[in-house]
Amino acid sequence: MTLVSPVAAPLSSSESSPFLAHNYHPLPVTLVDGLGSWVTDVEGRRYLDLLSGYSALNFGHRHPALVAAAHAQLDRLTLTSRAFDHDLLVPFAEALAGLVGPLVAGPPMVLPMNTGAEAVETAIKAARKWGYEVKGVPDGRATIIVADGNFHGRTTTIVSFSTDEDARRGFGPYTPGFRIQPYGDAAALAAAIDETTVAVLLEPIQGEQGVVVPPPSYLPAVREACTAADVLLICDEIQSGLGRTGTTLASELWGVRPDLVTLGKALGGGILPVSAVVGRADVLGVLTAGTHGSTFGGNPLACAVGLAVIDLLSDGSLQASAAALGAAWGERLDGFVADGLLASVRRAGLWAGLDVVGPVAPAPWTGPVDGRDLCERLLAVGVLAKDTHGATIRLAPPLTITPQDLDLATDRLEGALRHP
């Protein structure tokens, strides 16, 4: 066997490696260390992380309580598979049901998985099986209503009902059984429900689309339509849940209780993938032994970290802090719109979608021309963010960010908007 000497990775981008699939277009920065809201690159430069791993890092990098939980469990037991029980599985389910259960319709049950997409797939399977076995929909005819602009993951089934051609094109044949309706139009959604409809699957706030917040009446009207037709309301809270919007779930902002909730990202504390479906026991109860499973779902390490995450959220202080910080932050962001530096801002808690003014601005415009340009300008001044859909960037600071660091990041944002 010939051994190949390791070669130092290029400092610019993973895109230059011939050994790594190029399914991402990252910013040209290579990170090696992180703590709290700050990360450091290979050349020692420090950045404020305002992406937070798409909300997977709601508690910042290497939160001490989460790292301690992971370290302690690594010395005990990491995996059993679900062929055997372990001592943290039921405590994790009970704790998550205690946190989220009061926010869903009916007595709660928890089904642990790994990734967000797996949680969504699990909810789809449970809804279909419930539709056949409980509601009485003829076998093979179940339909689920979804919204345009949705993002629920990138599995074959999920991209089948995506309206993002980059995510969808080239991956057919597509899974049938989904009806796409305009996001924010409750009347159109209600009109699409018929005797084959088993569920409505929605993001309460569309994250990947650019933190798109629906009209205030939308989610309550959807809940009413689902209840009237005996249809399940499934809320995808993988990005919006666990404190991001200043509440434990974004659906709380409108007083809505879904039948099923999908959780992920922040549930693993930025340490490992952890996801779950939480919701009505009579719905998740249709999944019996052999009908659904996961080797790693609910593993001991995941449960240990997940329990620590739930503990951080249990007293509501992080949610309250996110709401308060977000309100003050939002005033500054709205001011950038008033000053003509941004076209528009959408926000909820510590989560914001910013639309750049771009080339439609009156000359001479020296600000960013699109979302990628703004992210590159922010990178140059020590702030990490991510663009989406051309003219938009998303900001999701850690819920643990200090007011001083949030002000500093916003100052740097203003500088990137005002100067080339």
N, C-alpha and C positions, 0 to 999 in steps of 0.2 A: 504494500500500500504506500502510495506517495502522499506525504503530508504537505499541505500548502500552508505557507507561513501567513499569518493574519496580516491584513493590510489595513492601515488606519482608514476609517470611514471619511469620505469627503465632508468638509465642514459646511458646504452650501446646502445640499438637499439630498434626500433619499432618492429623488428622481434620477440622479446620476448613476445609481447602482444598476448594473445589468442583471443582478440576482434578485431584485425585489420588484414584484409586479407594480406597475405604475398606475394604480387605480386611485391615487390621490395626487393633488397638486398643492403641496404644502408651501408655506412661506419659507424663505431661505434662512432658517435658524435651526440649530441642533442643540437640544437641551440636555443637560446632564444632572441638574439638581433642582429641587423645589422645596419650599417650606412656606406654609400659609398661602398668601396671595402672590408670592414672589417665586420666580424661577431663574436659573442661571444657565447660560449657554457654554459651549466648549471653550470660548475665548474669555470667559469670566464676566461677560456682560449680564446685567440683571434686568428683568422685565416684570411688570405687573401683569398677571394672567387674568384677563377679562373674558376668557372663553370658558374656563373651568371644565375642560373636557366635555363640552356640550352639556353641562350640568352634572356630569359624573363626579366632579370635584366640588360639590356644593359646600363642603367643609374645609376646602383648601387642600394644599399638598401636605401629605404626611401629618395629618391631625394626630396629636399625641395619643388620644384615647383610641383611635382606630388602629394606629400602628401597634400600640400595646396589646390590643385584642388579637391582632394577627400574629404577633410574636408569640404570645402565650399559647395560642392554638397550634402554631407550627411545632411546638415542642410536645404536643399531645397526640393529635389525630387530624389528618387533613382530608381523607376520603374513605368512605365505606361503600359507595354506591347505594342505591336505594334497596338493594337486596337485604340490607340490614339497617336497623335503626342506630342512631347515635344520640348522645345525651343532650345535644343542643337543638335537634330538629323540632321537637314539640315546643320548647321554650321560644324558639324563633317564630314559629307559627302563631303562638299565643300572643307574643309581644306585637307582632305586626297586625294581627287582628285587633288587638287593643288600641293601636294607634289609628288604624284606618277604618276598622269596623264600624264605628259610629258615623262615618261619613259615607257609607254605602247603604243601599236598600236591603233590608233583611239581615238575619243572623249571618255573620261572616265566616268564610272558609278561606284558607290560604293554600295556593299551589306554587311551590318554589321552582324556579327555572334558573337560567344563567344570563342570557342576553335579553335585551329589550325585544328584539324581533321574535325570539322564542316565546316571550310572554304574550305578544300579539297573536302569534300562531296558536298558542294554547287557548286564548280567549275565543278565537274563531272556531276552533274545533269544539270547544265546550258549548258555544252558542248553537252550532249546527246540531250537535247531538241532543241538546236540550230541545231544540225545535222539533226534531223527529220523535223523540221519546216522550216528551211532556206536552208540547203544544199540538202535536199531531200533523205537522207538515209532511206531505208525501216524501218518501225517501228520494234523495238526490235532487230535490227542487228548492232547497233552502236558499234564500237570498239575504244579503247583508248590505245595508245602505252605508255609504262612505261619502266623504266630502272631497271636492276638488281642492287641489293644493295640499293634499294630505302628505304626511310622511310618517310611516309606521315601521320602516325597516327596508331591507333590500332582499328578502327571500323571494323565490319565484312567485309564490302566491301573493305576497304583499305588493310586489311591483306590478302585478297584473291589474291592480286597481289604482295605480299611481297615475297622476296627470303630468308628471315630470318626465319628458321624453328622454332625458339623459339616463334616468334610472330605469326606464321601461324598454326603450328601443333595443331590439336585438336579443331579447330574452324570451320570446314566445316559443311555443303556443302558451297562451295565458289561461290562468285558472278562471273558470266562469263562476257566477253566483254573486256578483257585486254590482251595485247600482250607484253611480257617482252623481251627487247632487251639489249645487252651489253651496259653498261654505257661508254660513250666516243667513241663509234663507230657510227659515223653519217651515214656511208654507209649502215650498217645493219639496222639502224632505217629507212632510206629513202626507203629501199627495202621492209620493212614491211608495208608501207602505201598502202592501196587499197581503193576501192570505199566505204567501210564501215567505214573508219577511220574518226573520228570527231575531235580528239585531240591527242596531245603528252603532257604528264604530266611528268615534270622533276624537280629535284632540280638542280639549276645551280652549286652548290657545295654540295656534299652529306655530311651532318653533322653527323648524327648518324653512318654512315659507317666509320667515322674517318677523317672528313674534307678532303674528296677526291675531288681534283680539276681536271676537265677534260682537255684534250688537248686544246690549244688555238683556234683551228679551229672548235671545236665540236659544241658549241652553235650557232655560226653564220651559220654553215652548216645545223643544225637542223632548224633554223629559215627559211633558204632558201627553204628547203624541204617542210616545212609546208606551206609557202606562195605559192609555186608552185602547191601544191595539194589542196589548200583551206582547210587546216587543222589548228585548233587552237593550238597555243603554250601556254601551261599553265606552268608558273614557280612557284614552291613552294618556297617562300622566308620566310617561317615562322621562320626558324633559321637564314638564311643568310641575311635577309632584315633589313632595318631600322638602317643602320650604321655599322653593324658588320664587313663588308669587306672593310671598308674605303670609301664606296659609299652608297647611299641610298638603292639601290638594287644591289645584286651581278651581275645580268645580265648586269649592266652598264659596268662591267669590260671588256666585249667583245662587247660593243656597240649594244646589242640586245634588241629589244622591244617586249616583249611577248604580247599575246592577252589578257590573264588574269594573274593576280598575286594573290597568296594567302598570306596573312599576319596574324600574330598572335604574341604570346609571348611578344616581346618588346612593341607591340602596347598597352598593358595594364600596362606598366611601372612597372611590378612586383607587382602590387597592386590587380588586378583582371583580370580574363580572358576577353580579347577583341580580336576579329579577324575580318577579312573582306576579301572579294574578290573585287579586283579593276581591271577594264579592259574595254574592248570595250562595249559601251552602246548598240550596236545592238545585242550583245551576252547576256549580263545580262538582257536585256530588254525582253527576252523570258520568264522570270520568272514573272508571273503576280499574282494578288491576289489569294490566295488559293493554288498556286502550290508549294510554299516554304515559310518557316517562322521560327520564333524563339521567344518565350516569352521574353527572356532576351536580344536577339540580339539588339544592338543599344540602350541599356537602358541609362537613363540620367547619372548615375554614370560612366558607361563605356565611354560615349561620353565626359564627363568632363575630365577624365584622358587621354583619347585618344587625345583630343585637346591639352592638355599640352605636351604630347609626341611629337606631330607634331610640336608644337612651338619650342621644344628643337632642332629639326632637321632642322628647316626651313631655317636657314642661312648657313648650311653646315659645321659649325665649328667643330662639333663633328665627322662628317665623316672625315674631313681633319685631325683631331687629331688622329683618329684611324689609318688612313693610315700612318701617320708619325711615331707614336709610334710603329705600327706593323712592319715597315721597320727596325727600329733599333733593336727591339726585335727579329725579324727574323734572323738577323745576329748572335746574340748570340745562338739562337737555332740551326742554321746551324753549328755553331762552335762545338756544342755538338756532332753532327754527325761526323764532321771531326776528333774529338778526340776519336771516338769509343764509346761514352756514349749512343748514340741513333742510331737505325738502319736507320731511315729516319724521315723527317719532311715535312709536307705539311701545307701551311699557306695562308691566305688571310686577310689583315687588321689585326685586333686584334682577330684572330681565328687561331688555330693551332691543327693539329693532329700529335701526337708523337708516333712512333713505338719503343718499347723497344728492346734492343739487345737480352735479355733473354738467355735461355740456349744454344743458338748457339754460344755464345761468347767463345773465348779461355779461358782456365783455367789459373789461378784461377779468376773467375768472381764473384765479390761481389755485383754487381748492381742488380736491380730488375729483377725478372724472368718473370713477365707478367704485364699487365696494372693494375690489382688490387693491386699487390704488390707495384708498384710505387705509386699508390694513397694512400696506407696505410703508406708508408714512408713519403709522402708529408704531410699527416695528422699529423704525429708525429712532424713535424717541422713547423706546422702552416700554411699549404696551402691546400685548398680544390680543388679537381679535380675529374673527373669521367672517369672510364675505359670503353671501348667498344670493342666488338669483340676480346677479349682475350689479344692481344699484344699491344693495342693502348690506349692512353688516349687523351681526348679532353681538350683544354684550351680555355677559352673564357672570358678574363678579362672584367670587366665593361669598357665601352667606356670612362668613367669619371676617370679611375684610373690615379694616378699621375705617372710620370716617376720614381720617387723614390720608390714607392710601387711596380711598375712592376719590377724594378731592384732587389728589395729585394726578391720578389717571385721567380725570375729567379735564384738568388743566392741560394735560398733554394732548388730549383729544381736541380741545379748542385750538391749540397751537397747530396741530396737523390740519385742521379745517381752514385756518386763516392764512397759513403760509405754505409756499411750495417746498 
